[in-house]
Amino acid sequence: MRFGGAGRARIEQHFRIEQTVAPLINLFENGQFQRPTSVCKVTNASEATLCIAYLIDQWPDRELPLLEREVEEMKRRNVPILPFVCELNSSARLTGAVERVAPSLEFLPDAMVLEAEWRTTPALAQQLEEDRAQRSSRAPGAIFLRQGRFALVLRKLFQEKNISHVHATSSRALVCALMLKKVLGVTVSATIEPRSELSREWIQNALSECVGGRLSSRKLVEQRGGAFFLDKTTFRSAPRKTLGQITRKTHIDLTTGSRFWQQWADLLLRWSGSDRKSKIQNPK
């Protein structure tokens, strides 16, 4: 018993997460580890490309059947997007579309690093918690804490990548995106899926902080108006779901045409300010 108690005391004294993980973070930040280069690389203030972060809560996600196609469509239209995956779904089946898109994604570090960042920035974590407490409609505690850890890591990546706009690809990702809006001052848009874990009241309040987005509910589209429009990449009926499956297998888009994707690309560029920068750098 005495030896067991002494061993426990030693572990608690010398191997707490605050002591063991912080040096690892410093090692990664100051070492030779390099992330893949991107089209949004910053050279200097006048030549920097404004980037759009595609915030993906979990990937692959069967609730977002055309997400991979969407990423490919934006890349094809030279929209400067950077897709960030908060959590890898290792149990999902890898389709051809998933394998094609994978190299263009940036993945957040594992849970231990996320937890360390949360614990080593207590003032910012408290600020996010206080902001949640002041809201009349709140995201569930478990979702808030998970997305909060993502947000604290993403804030550094977004500063490095010159992110000017964040698109949340789901309601869960929107929880994180709104935290980043508060911390970094970026603009936010969102896609809201048909079956969300968040309450309708929370979604309505959250959308009021967005510049626009795609909604699966016609009623929500009518309420929001403006730059919010009906999302053609989500399915409510069996026939449309079947069309989505055909699209994924054949790569022939039977549910969303080029006009839809071009409309979405134009909105993203406008929200991020990239369209204005392009006109300045390439005057006609």
N, C-alpha and C positions, 0 to 999 in steps of 0.2 A: 504493500500500500504506500509506504514512504517513498520508494523509488518511482512508483507510478505517479504520485502527486508531484514529485520533483520534476519528472519528465514533462508533465502537462504544463507546469509553471514555466519551464524553459521554453517550450514551444510558444506559449502565449506571449512571452516576453520578447523573443527574438524572431518569430516567424509570423507576425501579424501582417495582414494584406497591405497595410499602409507602408510597411517597411520593405516587404519583398517585391512588390509590384512596381513601386515608384522608380527604383533603379532600372527596371526593364524598360519603362517608358522612356527614361532619359537615354538609354542605350539605343533604342529605335529612332528617337528624334535626332540624336547627335552622331549616329553611326553611318555606315556606308550603305544602308538599306534605301533603295530607290523605288518609288512607285512607277508604273508604266507612264510614259509620256502621253499627253493628250493634245487635242486641237486647241485646248484652252490654256496652253502654257503662257505664263506671263513673262514678257521680256522687259518692257518698261511701261510706264503709265499711259503713254500715248498710243502704244501698239498693242496693248493687252486686249485679248478677245473676251468679251463678256460671255459667261457660260450659264447654261441652264442645268440645274441639278434635277435629275429624275430620281425621286426618293421612293425606293421599293422596300416595303416593310419585310417581306419574305419572298424568296425566289428559289425555285419556281413556285408559282401560286396558281392552283387550278381555278380559283375564283376570278382570275384575270387571264382569260384564255388567249387573248390577242396581245398581251404585253410585249412579247418578243417581236411580233410583227410591227408593233408601234415603234419600238426602238429602231428597227431596221428602216422603217419609213422615214423617220426623222433624220437618220444618218444619210439616207439616200437624197434627202432634200437639203443636205448640208446645214442642218440646224445644229448648233454647237451644244449638244446635250452630253452630260456625264451621268450615267446611271449608277447610283449608289445602292448597294444591297445591304440592308441592315442585318439580315440573318439568312444564312443558307439553309434551305430545306433539303437536307441530305437524303431524305426518304423518297423524294419525288422521282418519277421516271424521267430520264433524259431523252427528250425528243430531238429531232433534227434541228428545229428552230432554237431550242434551248442551247444546243451545242454551238450553233453559229453565233449566238449573241454573247455567250459566256466570256469570250476574250475582251469584250468592250465594257464589261462591268467592273466596278470597284467594290470590294467587299470590306466591311468593317472588321476589326479584330475580334478575337473571341471574348467571351463573357468576363474573364478575369481582367483583361485590360479595360473593358468598359466600366467595370465596377471600380477599378483603381482610379480612373478619371473622375468618376462621380465623387469618390471619397477625397480626392486631392484638390477638388474645387468646391469646397463646402459653401462658400458665399454665393456662387452662381447657382448651385443646386438649390439653396434656400430661396433664392430669388424666384426660381421657377415654381417652387412649391407655394410660395406666398402668392404668386400670380394666379395659380390654380385655385387657391383658397378664396380669392376675391371674386371668382366667377360664379354666376348664378347657376350655370349648368356646367358640370365638371365631367371630364373623362374618368372612367373607373380607375381606382388607385393602381391596380396591377398594370393597366395599359399605360398610364401616366409614367410610372417609374421605369418601365421598359423603354418607352420612347424618350424619356429624359436622359437616360444613359446614352442612347444613340445620339441625341442632340449635342451633348457635350463633346463627344468625339468628332462629330461632323462639323462643328463650328470651326475647328482648326483646319480641316480639309477644305472647307468652303472658302476660307480666307486665302489659302494657298492657291486654289484653283480659280480665283476671281469670279465666284458665283454671284450673279446678280438676281437670279430668279429661281425659285424652287417649285417644282411640280410634284405634288403628292399623288401617287398612283392609287391610293386607297384611303379610306377614312382613318385607318390606324396610322398610316404615314402622315396624314394631315395633322395629327396630334404633335408629332415631331416637328413638322414644317412650321407650325405656328410658334413653337418655342424658338426655332431658329430665326423667325421673323422678329421676335422680341429681342433676341440677343444681337443679331447682325443687321437688322433693318432691311432684309431682302423682301421682295414681293413674292406672293404665294398664289398658286392655282391648285386645283384638285380635281381628281376623278373620284366620284362616289359610287361604289359598287351597289348592286341591288340588295344584298343582304349584309348589313353592317353590324358590327358589334357595338357601335356607338349609338346613343339614343338619338331620336329624330330632333329633339330640342337642341342637343349639343351640335349636331350637324348643321342645323339652321344658323345657330350663332357663329359657328366656325366659318361657314361660307360667307358671312358678312365681312370677314377679314381677308377674303380672297379677291383677287382682281377678276377672276373668272374660272371656268372649268367645265367639265363634262359630267352630267348627272344622269343616272338611270331612271329617275322618277320624273315623269312629265309634270307632276304637280309642283315639284321643287323648281323645275325650269321656269314654270309660269310665275312662281313667287319671286325668284331671283332676277329673271330677265337679264338684260345687258349682255355680257360676254359669257353667260352660262347657256349651254345648249345640250340637247339630248345626246347621250353617248351611244354611238352605234357599235361599240365594241363589247357591250354587255348584253346578255340575253335573258329574256323572261319566258319566252315560249319555246316549246320543243322544236318547232321548225327552225327558228333562228339559231338554236343551239346546234342543230344538225349542220346548218350552214357554217357555223364557226368551226366545227370539227373538220368539215371538208376543206375549209380555208387552211387550217393548220397542216393538213396532210398534203395538199396539192400546191400550196402557196399561191393559189388563185383567190383573190379577195372577193368573195361573193356577198359579204355583209357591209363592207365599207370601201367605197371607191376612192379614186385619187383626189376627187374634189373634197371629200371629207378630210383626208390627211393633209391636203394643202391648206385648207382652212385652219386646221389645228396648228400646223407649222407656222403660218403667218401670225397667229395669235401669240404663240410662244416667243417668237422673235420680237414682236411689239412689246410684250410685257417685260422682256429682259433688257430692252434697249438696244439689242443687236442690230435691228433694222435701221435705227437712226445712225448708229456708228458706221454701218456699211455705206449709207448714203454720203456721210461726211468724207469717208476715205476714198469712195469711188463716185465723185460727182459726175453727173452726165453733162 
